[in-house]
Amino acid sequence: FRDDPAVVGVVGHTESDATLNAAAVYEDREGGGRRALVAVAPTSGAPGVTESPWVLRVCPVIDRQAAVMARYVADSLGAQQVAVVYRNDSAGKGFLRGFVPALRAARGTMTERDPFTEEVSEFEAYGKRIARRATPAVGFFGNATDALALIGALRDAGSGAVVVGANPPSDSMLMDPETARRFSGMRYSALYVADRPLTERARHFAAAYRERYGSTPDHWGALAYDAAQLIGRAVHEVGADRVRVRDRVASVGRDAPPFSGATGEIRFDSLGDPIDKPVMIERVP
């Protein structure tokens, strides 16, 4: 993308580590910035993602999402003892840093802190320990496949702990009856909910998406739409010059008006992180 002069911006990446690794390419460190290209990440929530001036994001930083989840666990679920299971990467560590202080502020206690990697998950051992301690809730950071494995380990160990995760299962996963049964009751942080529009654009986006694709949009689609809209509107307003496009996107909510997107109003701070983006908690039926 960077080396193609026809490309003026990138929507991506969805994973934080991929975005962090690509930042040097987008800002063209090897070329002194001559070919730098703005990237707007839809769902890269880890701290540090926007350290490059050429990378912005439209999702809330993961520590803010985690704080909302922790308060929900303590206040809405009434669970004062919580296990934390997290993927041991940049985003997972950010989740931990946001979740634990917010839980303590809500007078909750972390009973254990269990990291995992994609290669070594240890979910069976974690599930048995959580069940043995009768911990009522688990704050979880990982993808939906990881969440399914953890829920399976918990239920197999006899634990009925409520799992509150950062990523929901996909619609395709829930089409399988057994998978849907396992996920039922899980709570998750939602960055967009189609039937709870926060802006008029959100209402129009959901209707247009359903008409075009015959399904309900998820937060990946809505956040990617907002990222693409920010880049496209910048090009329309300032032309295809990459520096001017980057500067125009970064000015949203500061020197330029906020953008009313599908996922809410977008205003960037000086680092390229969105300010006060909403985080909702949803339940898998």
LINNOR-V263676 format. One line per field, one symbol per residue. phi: phi as a letter, one per 30 degrees, with the letter a starting at -180 (. if undefined). burial: I if it has 24 or more other C-alpha atoms within 12 Angstrom, else O. Layout:
BEGIN
phi = ???
burial = ???
END
This chain:
BEGIN
phi = .edcddccabclcdcdddddddeddddhddciidcebdbcddbdcdejecdddcbbbccdddddedddddddeddddicccbdcbbddbdddddeddddddddddcicbddabbdbbddbcidddddddddddhddbbdbblddddddddeddddddiccedccccbdddddddddeddddddejdcadccabecbdcbdddddddddddddcibddcdddddddddddddddddddbjcdddddeddddddicdcddcdcdcjdcbcddcjcdchddbcccbdd
burial = OIOOOOOIIIIIIIIIIOIIOIIIIIIOOOOOOOIIIIIIIIIIIIIIIIOIIIIIIIIIIIIIIIIIIIIIIIOOIOIIIIIIIIIIIIIIIIIIIIIIIIIIOIOIIIIIIIIIOOOOIOIIOIIIIIIOOIIIIIIIIIIIIIIIIIIIIIIOOOIIIIIIIIIIIIOOOOOOOOIIOIIIOIIIIIIIIIOOIIOOIIIOIIOOOOOOOOOIIIIIIIIIIIIIIIIIIIIOOOOIIIIIIIIIIIIIIOOOOIIIIIIIIIIIIOIIIIIOIIIIIIIIO
END
